[in-house]
Each structure stands twice: as structure tokens, then as C-alpha cells.
């Protein structure tokens, strides 16, 4: 990782407004490392030279150096041995990565697990359980710290040896959404928070597609769990395919909007996934390792309503028609099943059986 003059040089170049990544790559190709660029200011356009030495840039560099001086924080640059090898393969790798947590995870085999922010209870359960299996097998889970599938995937990653990396669409000193602040603190302690954006950068819409290309770029493959056709997860999957990564998708009900994106991916060539083994079989050197013996399943016959629920979301009126029960009887059984975590209440008055 960059230290001393190298660290200050990388910060000064990347924090200078108006000096884009393409221009910086040109300068690095011409002069070498930042120290050489800064030592040859006279060869730079006068406006760029003035910007590099301006007070706002110097203040931003000083603030970043103070932040980086604290334990567990680092700046990984394109020239560092710690820079992720897989990121070097994408067309536009970031010049620097701001990190909080375990930088060594950047060298571990990894898998992106992404999906809907408005995931169903079953989708979140799938994301967490699949990610736990992958992490137990030694694979680091990469996701975007969003609500829904992302958060569940991070929790599953934290439960195993592989842990998890959260790629942010803000500065790494910010947490978005704030509702995931406790999860972010846990990831900082046992995993890694990472961003290419400068400290203090707010959450802006155009940051998230850029964030998504890093989620896929850091990973050997990308698994999508629940995604609508307009989901940002499909941007990540598309970036993964363009980067030459394997794309996996979990199918769902043909009646659920959150299955449409996954089904579209499968039609386009993504690998259909029914178990963690389907993914592990595609990653050389990995196989699923059971965590614990599964608890004996409760027979659906012990809960008559479950027999009539099927696999798709269903409303109370349909259950009354199927079961012959009154609305009061159905509602009472649904409440009992929900308390037992056998059924989940969905938006619009629908219910779904959990497995």
C-alpha cells in the first residue's frame, strides 16, 4: 500500500478537480509514478499545475492523510501489490481504493451476490444461506451494502471464513443507507468496506452503476437472487458478463415481478442455480461444506393451510377457496404460521410459504 510521499502524491493527483481518470492514466504512462509527475510540473498544462498546488487540494490531501493515519484504514493504489488482480482485467480499473477493514480480503477468491433491495423474506433467506455456504468454503462475498439481498449476502459472508467485502457508492467514510450502519460496523471489524470515491462523497445516482462494475470486477462470478427487470442488479450482471465473469441466477415464481430479471438473465445465457453446489461446481477448487445437520422438517400435514399454499404468493380469498375455511380461520392459521417463521406476509396482502 502507498506510504509517505507516494501516498501524498496519489492523493494529490486523484483529489485534484478536473483531472479525470483518463488524463491521470496518460500522465502516469508518460512520467511514471505520482512523484515523477509532481516533480515535472513544468511539463504539465499551467492550469493543471496550479490546481495540483491549490489550497483546496492541499486541504483535501491533509484531511485524507489524517483519516488514513487511523488504524484499519488504507489507500490501495494501482501500483501496489495489494491491488486486486481481477480488477486489473476490467477496462477502467480505479486508480485508488479507499479501504476500512481487512485489506487482505482483496487477495481472496470472491463471488458477487446481488439482488433486489425490496427482496421477499425467502429471497433474503436464500441470499444469506447461499452466502454462508460460499463463505464457509473460503469464498469472500462481494456486494453493495444495499437493503434486501445485499445486506443478507453480507450477513451470510460474515458467518464464514471467507467473510465479505462491501463496495460503496459513497466515500468509504459514509454509510448508505444509514439503516445499515450497524451492519457496516460489523463489516469494518470482520470484513472490508471499499470505495473508489473520495472521502466525504455523497450518494448520487450516477455513482451506483460505477460501484456495480467494481462489485463484478472484484469477483470470479456474479449470482443474482431476485431482481425486477429494471433492477440495478442487472447492471452488475451485465458488467460481469462484459468482464468475462460467470453469471448465475436463481429462478423464482413466474408470477413474481422479482423473478423477471433472473429469468431474463437465464434466457440470455446465465447459469440456472438451484443450490450452492451449482455455483461451487463452476469455481475450481471449491465444494460445499455442510454447516450443520438440517433440522427435521415440520410436515405440511400438521399445518393444513400449508398444503393449500403452493409455492407462489397467495391472498386470503384464494386460500379460503382452496381450503374451504372461513376468512377468520385462514387469518388465524396464517398468523400462527407467520410467528413460527413458516409463512411470510408480503406487500398487497399476499402470503408466501417459507422453506
DRENDRENVEX-965737 format. One line per 3 residues: number of its first residue (from 1); their letters; for each residue x, y, z of N, C-alpha, C. Coordinates in steps of 0.001 Angstrom, whole numbers. Atoms other than C-alpha are relative to their C-alpha. Layout:
BEGIN
NUM	a	X Y Z X Y Z X Y Z; ... $
***
This chain:
BEGIN
1	xxx	842 -1197 0 0 0 0 877 1248 0; -787 -1226 105 1176 3515 -749 244 609 1373; -370 -642 -1267 3021 5273 2085 852 1226 -301 $
4	xxx	-894 -1147 102 4881 8523 2674 -287 875 -1208; 188 -882 1162 5472 10706 -418 -876 -621 -1073; 842 658 1001 3874 8093 -2685 -1474 185 338 $
7	xxx	1392 -136 -433 671 8206 -637 -501 1418 -251; 423 -1389 200 529 12004 -701 -123 321 -1485; 52 -249 1441 1243 12012 -4433 -1255 -568 -641 $
10	xxx	1228 601 528 -1580 9609 -5254 -1220 820 419; 1134 -795 -475 -3957 11646 -3111 -90 1330 -744; 31 -1321 637 -2941 14966 -4649 -506 -110 -1441 $
13	xxx	422 152 1388 -3428 13687 -8190 -1481 -381 -112; 1372 485 140 -6728 11892 -7598 -1027 936 617; 932 -953 -623 -8259 14670 -5472 -66 1334 -736 $
16	xxx	5 -1259 751 -7495 17452 -7958 -1228 62 -906; 1192 -96 852 -10779 18612 -9554 380 267 -1452; -247 -222 1420 -10903 18488 -13341 1065 -894 -587 $
19	xxx	-1027 911 505 -8111 15933 -13586 -601 -1403 9; 730 1255 68 -10049 12883 -14755 897 -1217 -38; -751 1264 -33 -9041 9240 -14644 767 -215 -1299 $
22	xxx	-678 197 1285 -8214 9148 -18368 1252 869 -84; -1166 -897 28 -5918 12175 -18051 1089 -496 948; -985 510 -954 -4251 10677 -14984 725 -1230 -545 $
25	xxx	-655 1176 592 -3605 7400 -16807 1029 439 -1046; -943 -516 997 -1986 9384 -19610 1264 528 676; -1153 -551 -719 242 11224 -17127 850 -1108 624 $
28	xxx	-744 1105 -600 1175 8006 -15335 786 -761 -1066; -705 679 1084 2050 6403 -18655 1187 795 -504; -1082 -859 519 4210 9374 -19613 1133 177 999 $
31	xxx	-1025 -358 -981 6009 10141 -16359 330 -1117 992; -220 1021 -1024 5644 7078 -14130 -873 267 1215; 765 -135 -1232 4551 7248 -10504 -305 1475 315 $
34	xxx	387 -1384 -317 2900 10353 -8966 1168 907 358; -1150 -847 -362 6211 11574 -7525 662 595 -1234; -630 -487 1232 7614 11841 -11047 -882 1027 -702 $
37	xxx	921 -976 602 4501 13632 -12296 123 1341 713; -61 -1236 -773 4658 16162 -9478 1364 676 -117; -1345 -577 166 8408 16620 -9985 165 656 -1364 $
40	xxx	-79 -572 1350 7719 17588 -13618 -1182 933 -265; 1135 -909 151 5030 20211 -13006 137 926 -1204; -195 -951 1095 6608 22493 -15605 -417 -589 -1343 $
43	xxx	408 637 1250 5736 19939 -18289 -1515 -148 -105; 1457 135 -6 2059 19969 -17294 -647 1287 -492; 730 -1233 334 -543 22401 -18649 -74 899 1239 $
46	xxx	-48 -917 -1159 -373 25519 -16398 -1224 -113 910; 1205 61 -822 -3992 25161 -15252 31 -1240 911; -93 1221 -811 -3381 21562 -14056 1033 186 1098 $
49	xxx	-1053 -227 -998 -149 22577 -12292 -519 881 1134; 544 -889 -1034 -1971 25377 -10467 -1013 -746 869; 1006 757 -751 -4817 23032 -9480 661 -934 997 $
52	xxx	-668 952 -882 -2422 20474 -8011 542 669 1257; -590 -712 -1139 -877 23115 -5743 -984 922 705; 980 -924 -572 -4117 24890 -4835 -292 -340 1452 $
55	xxx	300 202 -1417 -5216 25337 -1240 -1098 -1034 223; 1034 1022 -218 -8437 23291 -1603 530 -1418 -149; -562 1341 182 -6472 20301 -2929 925 -351 1163 $
58	xxx	-897 258 -1131 -3831 20630 -211 -785 -310 1272; 838 267 -1176 -6560 20745 2457 -631 -1382 -87; 606 1325 175 -8290 17670 998 1029 -1103 229 $
61	xxx	-1069 981 -216 -4967 15804 978 300 -145 1488; -290 33 -1438 -4288 16749 4613 -1090 -748 760; 1108 697 -661 -7747 15559 5690 63 -1504 -271 $
64	xxx	-86 1422 349 -7299 12260 3814 1157 -671 726; -1143 572 -715 -3864 11708 5381 -323 -214 1470; 420 168 -1396 -5328 12274 8849 -919 -1211 140 $
67	xxx	936 1139 -45 -8115 9775 8094 756 -1320 -158; -754 1225 277 -5669 7202 6724 965 -367 1124; -924 280 -1104 -3437 7513 9801 -659 -827 1102 $
70	xxx	699 756 -1032 -6115 5801 11899 53 -1491 -297; -123 1455 189 -5972 2008 12461 -1100 -556 -904; 968 692 835 -7680 -243 9934 -383 732 -1269 $
73	xxx	320 -768 1196 -7636 2309 7119 1189 0 -953; -1087 103 968 -5649 2182 3906 -448 555 -1345; 213 -368 1393 -5328 3525 380 807 -974 -851 $
76	xxx	-654 957 898 -4562 789 -2152 10 621 -1392; -123 -650 1304 -3243 2191 -5438 298 -1024 -1092; -222 849 1165 -2877 786 -8914 1408 -588 -29 $
79	xxx	-1391 457 14 861 391 -8276 331 -949 1156; -268 803 -1198 508 -1620 -5023 -184 -1495 -257; 133 1456 94 969 -5365 -4646 -1361 -464 485 $
82	xxx	1299 374 -557 -2316 -5440 -2704 -1166 277 -951; 1080 -325 926 -4304 -4116 -5684 -568 -1292 -580; 602 1269 437 -6813 -6839 -6701 336 -334 -1456 $
85	xxx	-396 425 1341 -5557 -8793 -9704 -1181 27 -973; 1161 55 886 -9077 -9271 -11094 -415 1391 -490; 379 -1355 420 -9685 -5506 -11158 884 497 -1142 $
88	xxx	-896 -417 1080 -6683 -5087 -13445 -492 -491 -1360; 496 571 1249 -8593 -7118 -16043 -1164 796 -593; 1160 -727 522 -11526 -4688 -16380 478 1212 -789 $
91	xxx	-461 -1088 877 -11417 -1843 -18929 392 1279 730; -237 -1284 -677 -11435 1023 -16397 228 -194 1494; -251 194 -1432 -9875 -34 -13078 249 1330 704 $
94	xxx	-244 -1258 -724 -9900 2723 -10441 1474 135 361; -1410 -230 -329 -6561 4313 -9662 271 -250 1474; -185 199 -1440 -7082 4138 -5904 -1267 -619 595 $
97	xxx	1105 588 -749 -9272 2206 -3458 158 399 1461; 10 -337 -1425 -10123 3627 -35 -580 -1198 754; 372 1231 -692 -10396 778 2478 -144 204 1502 $
100	xxx	175 88 -1458 -11712 211 6002 -190 -1473 348; 138 1394 -400 -11074 -3203 7469 1147 -866 -476; -996 1031 311 -9254 -6319 6286 392 50 -1480 $
103	xxx	-451 -154 1388 -7363 -5355 3119 418 -1338 -599; -453 1293 513 -6067 -8939 2838 -1110 -754 -729; 1104 669 701 -9537 -9996 1646 36 275 -1500 $
106	xxx	-96 -316 1422 -8725 -8351 -1700 750 -1079 -772; -772 1060 661 -6422 -11299 -2432 -717 -1342 16; 710 1267 -136 -9039 -13970 -1671 -932 -242 -1184 $
109	xxx	1017 273 1030 -11263 -15762 -4218 -1345 554 448; 1217 -704 -408 -14578 -13933 -4290 -1128 -212 -1002; 1208 159 803 -18128 -14097 -5598 -945 1149 313 $
112	xxx	1004 -1051 -197 -20615 -11258 -6114 -1365 -648 208; 1379 438 -243 -24075 -11874 -4642 -849 1258 111; 779 -1236 63 -26618 -9194 -5543 -1464 -329 -276 $
115	xxx	1411 206 255 -30365 -8732 -5891 -823 1187 432; 951 -1080 -242 -33420 -6668 -5106 162 636 1381; 84 -689 -1292 -33500 -4016 -2386 -1302 -355 711 $
118	xxx	1316 324 -563 -37158 -4969 -1890 -242 -1501 -39; 63 1454 87 -36472 -8678 -1606 -1097 -574 889; 958 720 -832 -39060 -11117 -281 756 -652 1161 $
121	xxx	-672 735 -1091 -38337 -12903 3018 750 -1230 -504; -678 1179 540 -37497 -16027 1016 1272 396 -743; -1193 -457 711 -35089 -14072 -1197 1128 343 944 $
124	xxx	-1033 -344 -984 -33251 -12720 1832 553 -1254 672; -470 1259 -586 -33107 -16198 3370 936 -718 -961; -845 648 995 -31684 -17584 127 1359 698 -96 $
127	xxx	-1255 -743 115 -29087 -14807 -120 910 -279 1180; -828 239 -1183 -27907 -15336 3443 495 -1437 55; -416 1401 -124 -27868 -19141 3348 995 -384 -1085 $
130	xxx	-960 283 1068 -26134 -19370 -55 1353 630 333; -1256 -702 -293 -23554 -16776 1003 736 -643 1163; -639 684 -1122 -22913 -18622 4259 742 -1248 -484 $
133	xxx	-650 1187 551 -22138 -21806 2327 1257 393 -774; -1164 -442 770 -19817 -19945 -63 1124 456 933; -1002 -520 -926 -18034 -18179 2802 654 -1129 792 $
136	xxx	-554 1146 -717 -17623 -21445 4707 980 -768 -882; -908 658 940 -15965 -22853 1579 1250 836 -275; -1179 -849 160 -13456 -19951 1718 -135 1083 -1046 $
139	xxx	241 -1018 1024 -15039 -17597 -823 -501 1285 662; 417 -1295 -534 -15352 -13897 22 -1206 512 -784; 1234 -491 622 -18822 -12474 -664 127 1499 -247 $
142	xxx	-74 -1412 378 -18862 -9150 -2527 -1405 489 -334; 1310 -573 296 -21988 -6977 -2547 54 1498 277; 7 -1452 6 -23127 -3362 -2334 -595 692 1198 $
145	xxx	493 -566 -1252 -24450 -2818 1237 -1402 602 -124; 1372 -479 111 -27958 -2075 -54 -909 -822 903; 995 772 -726 -31080 -3195 1756 -329 -1273 -780 $
148	xxx	480 1178 705 -32571 -6581 895 1069 -1048 -206; -910 1100 310 -30425 -9164 -872 1436 331 378; -1388 -359 -304 -27128 -7252 -479 302 -181 1491 $
151	xxx	-226 83 -1446 -27453 -6944 3298 -6 -1446 467; 59 1411 -379 -28455 -10603 3632 1250 -744 -455; -1220 640 497 -25495 -11671 1483 1194 333 890 $
154	xxx	-1094 -379 -904 -23100 -9699 3697 -78 -772 1316; 147 733 -1270 -24522 -11349 6814 430 -1456 -178; -432 1358 263 -24043 -14764 5267 1509 -99 -142 $
157	xxx	-1457 -7 143 -20476 -13881 4308 713 119 1328; -616 -190 -1318 -19658 -12721 7827 -60 -1267 846; 160 1223 -794 -20794 -16116 9156 1042 -1061 -323 $
160	xxx	-993 996 392 -17958 -17970 7392 1396 568 -80; -1409 -403 51 -14195 -17864 6967 294 964 -1139; -256 -867 1148 -14424 -16097 3598 -315 1450 256 $
163	xxx	435 -1341 -383 -16096 -13022 5150 -620 738 -1195; 722 -768 1017 -17371 -10197 2939 656 1340 -276; -443 -1332 419 -16466 -7027 1030 -1229 786 -433 $
166	xxx	1082 -895 399 -18964 -4163 763 592 1124 -845; -465 -1051 910 -18364 -1880 -2233 -1032 1131 43; 907 -1115 -261 -19842 1564 -1596 -107 947 -1194 $
169	xxx	203 -1029 1013 -21312 4171 -3919 173 1396 573; -316 -1254 -693 -20207 6895 -1479 1479 -38 386; -1299 92 -626 -16964 7821 200 -21 -1094 1050 $
172	xxx	-18 1135 -929 -15833 4963 2432 -205 439 1451; 258 -521 -1342 -16244 7229 5469 -1481 240 243; 1448 -156 -140 -20017 7370 4855 -670 -1365 -111 $
175	xxx	781 1230 108 -22669 4665 5179 -1322 333 -661; 1280 -180 682 -25565 4464 2754 -542 -1363 -403; 901 -816 -811 -28252 3611 3569 370 -39 1482 $
178	xxx	-327 -77 -1420 -27959 4672 7204 -597 -1148 800; 618 1134 -697 -30244 1815 8191 930 -1203 82; -983 1092 -41 -27284 -496 7504 1274 388 758 $
181	xxx	-1190 -469 -724 -24910 1390 9835 568 -1083 910; -493 1058 -889 -24700 -1475 12342 663 -1115 -797; -603 1018 865 -24010 -3953 9526 1346 481 -530 $
184	xxx	-1265 -553 497 -21315 -1646 8112 1083 -67 1076; -976 75 -1097 -19622 -1512 11534 502 -1429 173; -404 1403 -114 -19611 -5304 11664 917 -394 -1158 $
187	xxx	-851 288 1155 -18146 -5481 8155 1369 649 175; -1297 -655 -229 -15440 -2961 9074 860 -815 956; -748 778 -991 -14462 -5168 12022 470 -1351 -555 $
190	xxx	-301 1374 407 -14569 -8587 10334 128 -182 -1508; -92 72 1453 -14667 -7824 6599 690 1236 -537; -641 -1159 617 -13825 -4903 4321 -1047 899 -643 $
193	xxx	758 -1035 698 -15548 -1660 3280 940 661 -1004; -890 -461 1076 -14210 -307 -14 -734 988 -893; 580 -958 944 -14792 2667 -2339 1105 622 -838 $
196	xxx	-929 -761 843 -13106 4357 -5269 -226 1500 143; 344 -1415 -111 -14778 7661 -4353 738 660 1159; -721 -750 -1025 -13026 10356 -2329 -804 62 1293 $
199	xxx	661 -129 -1298 -13798 10709 1363 -1019 1135 -40; 1033 -1019 -54 -16984 12645 2036 -955 3 -1170; 868 27 1173 -18557 11788 -1334 -1388 -504 378 $
202	xxx	1386 358 -321 -22367 11685 -1019 -530 -1039 -984; 670 970 868 -24694 9077 -2501 -717 743 -1122; 620 -608 1173 -25559 10246 -6022 -354 -1107 -993 $
205	xxx	467 1092 859 -27472 8202 -8627 1051 -562 -952; -953 503 990 -24649 8020 -11174 1191 -724 628; -1094 729 -652 -22233 6613 -8566 -247 -1509 27 $
208	xxx	291 1406 -256 -24037 3284 -8272 288 -921 -1181; -480 841 1100 -23510 1949 -11811 1518 -185 21; -1462 129 -115 -19794 2684 -11288 349 -963 1131 $
211	xxx	-192 927 -1114 -19974 894 -7925 -246 -1444 -456; 379 1342 424 -21654 -2081 -9618 1085 -675 -837; -1044 604 821 -18824 -2596 -12117 1161 -486 860 $
214	xxx	-1042 468 -915 -16421 -2922 -9161 -441 -1259 737; 505 1209 -652 -18650 -5484 -7427 281 -1207 -883; -252 1114 918 -18450 -7694 -10508 1483 -137 -321 $
217	xxx	-1414 48 356 -14858 -6751 -11308 873 -653 1048; -760 613 -1086 -13616 -7918 -7909 -239 -1509 102; 513 1339 -249 -15362 -11276 -8297 247 -948 -1169 $
220	xxx	-149 1022 1034 -14904 -14538 -10166 -1316 -273 -710; 1311 205 582 -18639 -14731 -10805 -1011 866 714; 1049 -843 -573 -21919 -12997 -10042 -1294 -794 79 $
223	xxx	1268 684 -228 -25030 -14608 -8528 -1080 1039 271; 1126 -919 -183 -28322 -12703 -8846 -1152 -757 655; 1115 600 -739 -31077 -13524 -6331 -1127 1026 82 $
226	xxx	1150 -909 86 -34420 -11801 -7054 387 1351 -606; -258 -1279 661 -34355 -8891 -9470 -1131 293 -967; 973 -445 987 -37022 -6971 -11331 725 338 -1300 $
229	xxx	-625 -269 1301 -36433 -6185 -14996 768 1317 -9; -693 -1290 -62 -35365 -2621 -14087 1007 57 1146; -873 28 -1175 -33140 -3722 -11197 1438 395 -327 $
232	xxx	-1420 -302 140 -29657 -2306 -10714 864 -1248 25; -745 1257 -22 -28587 -5903 -10116 294 -495 -1417; -242 416 1384 -28941 -6493 -13852 1154 791 -612 $
235	xxx	-1175 -764 438 -26396 -3714 -14403 1272 -712 447; -1151 749 -506 -23992 -5661 -12206 208 -1271 -812; -106 1240 774 -24768 -8883 -14081 518 285 -1413 $
238	xxx	-468 -352 1339 -24253 -7163 -17433 1487 359 25; -1426 -333 -130 -20933 -5726 -16244 820 -1267 179; -712 1267 -214 -19922 -9213 -15053 198 -732 -1322 $
241	xxx	-102 693 1290 -20675 -10707 -18468 1009 696 -906; -946 -747 830 -18752 -7928 -20235 1436 -170 469; -1339 199 -568 -15809 -8541 -17889 463 -1451 -106 $
244	xxx	-379 1399 172 -15791 -12248 -18767 -221 -854 1229; 291 775 -1201 -17164 -13409 -15404 -1209 -906 -241; 1184 847 39 -19638 -16248 -14922 -1174 721 646 $
247	xxx	1218 -586 -563 -23221 -15071 -14312 -949 -1138 366; 923 1009 -517 -25592 -17181 -12203 -1294 703 416; 1281 -593 -404 -29280 -16583 -11471 -871 -1060 658 $
250	xxx	919 871 -723 -31750 -18102 -9030 -1406 203 -559; 1348 -174 551 -35132 -18752 -10693 -1028 130 1106; 1076 -146 -974 -38418 -17989 -8980 -1344 -208 -648 $
253	xxx	1362 157 508 -42152 -17920 -9466 -202 811 -1277; 298 -726 1237 -43358 -16966 -12935 -965 1155 256; 966 -1049 -321 -45929 -14744 -11197 632 1166 759 $
256	xxx	-630 -1032 -821 -43419 -12677 -9207 814 967 -861; -828 -974 731 -42021 -9415 -10672 1475 -109 360; -1394 94 -428 -38851 -10079 -8671 713 -1203 -611 $
259	xxx	-632 1117 719 -38234 -13229 -10740 299 365 -1450; -115 -316 1419 -38457 -11493 -14113 1442 268 -427; -1377 -309 354 -34898 -10185 -14052 872 -1242 -46 $
262	xxx	-783 1248 -18 -33414 -13551 -13097 -346 -878 -1191; 408 814 1148 -35460 -15323 -15758 562 574 -1303; -581 -626 1197 -34280 -12804 -18366 1483 -329 -110 $
265	xxx	-1420 356 20 -30673 -13487 -17362 200 -1441 -451; -115 1414 370 -31200 -17241 -17673 -262 -181 -1495; 276 62 1437 -32745 -16777 -21136 1184 509 -817 $
268	xxx	-1140 -600 714 -29665 -14734 -22070 1290 -803 181; -1187 843 -135 -27257 -17481 -21006 565 -129 1393; -467 183 -1375 -26810 -17100 -17238 -292 -1428 456 $
271	xxx	145 1374 -478 -26447 -20399 -15399 -1076 -68 1076; 1082 179 -954 -29579 -21514 -13576 532 -675 1250; -521 497 -1278 -28876 -22128 -9881 -1158 -473 871 $
274	xxx	976 526 -952 -30896 -24359 -7568 617 -261 1365; -688 220 -1267 -28262 -24914 -4878 1373 643 -77; -1348 -576 -33 -24909 -23526 -3754 983 -864 -778 $
277	xxx	-893 906 733 -23268 -26608 -5293 42 332 -1491; 21 -356 1422 -24367 -25399 -8747 1012 1096 -307; -1000 -1060 176 -22134 -22350 -8276 1399 -527 305 $
280	xxx	-1310 502 -407 -19292 -24079 -6442 600 -931 -1047; -491 908 1028 -19050 -26639 -9239 687 744 -1142; -600 -811 1065 -18091 -23789 -11603 1268 719 448 $
283	xxx	-1168 -700 -539 -15369 -22408 -9307 1042 -1042 380; -995 1054 -238 -12235 -24595 -9411 497 4 1444; -572 148 -1329 -11119 -25927 -6043 -966 167 1138 $
286	xxx	971 -224 -1072 -14353 -25333 -4144 -1119 -1026 -57; 1186 845 -90 -17168 -27509 -2945 -750 387 1268; 805 -356 -1163 -19985 -27062 -482 388 -848 1191 $
289	xxx	-239 716 -1249 -19348 -27999 3125 -1180 254 916; 1182 -236 -833 -22487 -28536 5226 375 598 1338; -270 -673 -1262 -22639 -26283 8268 -479 -844 1179 $
292	xxx	578 805 -1061 -24939 -28342 10484 -1010 -937 -631; 1038 894 501 -27323 -31217 10051 -1322 747 -14; 1263 -734 60 -30671 -29841 8881 -980 -489 1039 $
295	xxx	1020 363 -982 -33429 -29731 11440 -1111 -766 -695; 1100 746 610 -36249 -32195 10810 -1099 953 -452; 1035 -888 535 -38846 -30557 8621 -1344 -302 651 $
298	xxx	1354 175 -509 -42281 -29948 10009 -905 -389 -1152; 868 478 1074 -44772 -31888 7924 -1099 1021 -285; 1075 -912 360 -47172 -29702 5972 -1356 -515 469 $
301	xxx	1286 544 -415 -49910 -32108 7003 -355 399 1421; 269 -458 -1358 -49501 -30842 10577 -584 1409 -9; 562 -1345 157 -50497 -27380 9300 -823 -20 -1280 $
304	xxx	814 215 1210 -53425 -27916 6906 97 1124 -1025; -5 -1108 953 -53191 -24440 5383 1209 -50 -926; -1202 64 827 -49637 -25054 4129 -220 -856 -1239 $
307	xxx	269 885 1132 -50943 -27831 1884 -625 777 -1153; 731 -754 1023 -53061 -25273 28 759 1233 -495; -677 -1247 349 -50465 -22503 -243 786 -97 -1295 $
310	xxx	-849 101 1174 -48280 -23865 -3020 1291 781 191; -1291 -686 -65 -45017 -22113 -3857 -105 1484 -334; 137 -1389 421 -46349 -18812 -5225 -718 829 1065 $
313	xxx	747 -866 -918 -47599 -15813 -3207 -1507 -149 -232; 1435 243 98 -51315 -16126 -2463 -730 901 989; 755 -864 -903 -54057 -13995 -881 -978 -823 835 $
316	xxx	897 689 -932 -56563 -14850 1852 -1211 -570 -731; 1181 483 718 -59536 -15141 -538 295 -1301 -747; -354 1222 727 -57713 -17728 -2652 163 -1172 954 $
319	xxx	-173 1070 -976 -56780 -19716 442 -1351 -482 536; 1347 406 -431 -60410 -19675 1586 -632 -922 -1039; 595 802 1068 -61490 -21022 -1807 651 -1378 -88 $
322	xxx	-702 1281 124 -58811 -23728 -1837 -262 -923 1185; 48 813 -1218 -59185 -24878 1761 -1412 -250 514; 1343 103 -546 -62900 -24396 2403 -131 618 1376 $
325	xxx	50 -653 -1308 -62032 -22457 5581 -600 1393 -129; 473 -1383 -22 -63551 -19152 6603 1201 942 15; -1076 -1000 -24 -61530 -15936 6336 615 92 1389 $
328	xxx	-513 -74 -1368 -61239 -15886 10148 927 -1171 294; -841 1175 -233 -59867 -19447 10212 1327 110 -747; -1227 -161 788 -57389 -18727 7422 920 1034 647 $
331	xxx	-816 -1066 -607 -56204 -15494 9092 654 -483 1292; -560 514 -1255 -55723 -17264 12429 1164 -945 -280; -1081 932 322 -53641 -20031 10845 1202 735 -605 $
334	xxx	-1098 -765 582 -51619 -17520 8823 814 700 1084; -714 -650 -1094 -50761 -15616 11999 867 -998 740; -763 1035 -690 -49672 -18828 13708 1213 -427 -820 $
337	xxx	-1094 416 880 -47563 -19853 10714 1054 1101 -140; -947 -1118 97 -46010 -16374 10464 867 84 1253; -752 -21 -1258 -44996 -16471 14139 992 -1149 69 $
340	xxx	-892 1167 22 -43429 -19890 13516 1010 72 -1140; -919 -206 1130 -41475 -18485 10516 -205 -1033 -1103; 329 922 1091 -43244 -20913 8163 -610 746 -1182 $
343	xxx	668 -807 1022 -45027 -18154 6224 444 1446 168; -351 -1426 -44 -44112 -14570 5313 -1117 831 -600; 976 -955 539 -46512 -11676 4820 702 909 -994 $
346	xxx	-571 -818 1065 -45786 -9837 1569 -858 1242 -208; 826 -1170 307 -46982 -6454 277 -1291 -408 -717; 1277 176 694 -50523 -6162 -1099 -817 -1159 546 $
349	xxx	830 1016 -607 -51973 -8695 1326 289 -1423 -424; -362 1345 441 -50141 -11719 -87 823 -707 1057; -783 833 -928 -48535 -14592 1831 773 -1043 -810 $
352	xxx	-813 1003 701 -45763 -16989 838 570 -988 990; -564 1052 -829 -44635 -20293 2276 1527 106 -29; -1451 -17 -110 -41016 -20306 3521 521 -1418 157 $
355	x	-611 1349 -54 -38653 -23260 3309 1195 18 946 $
***
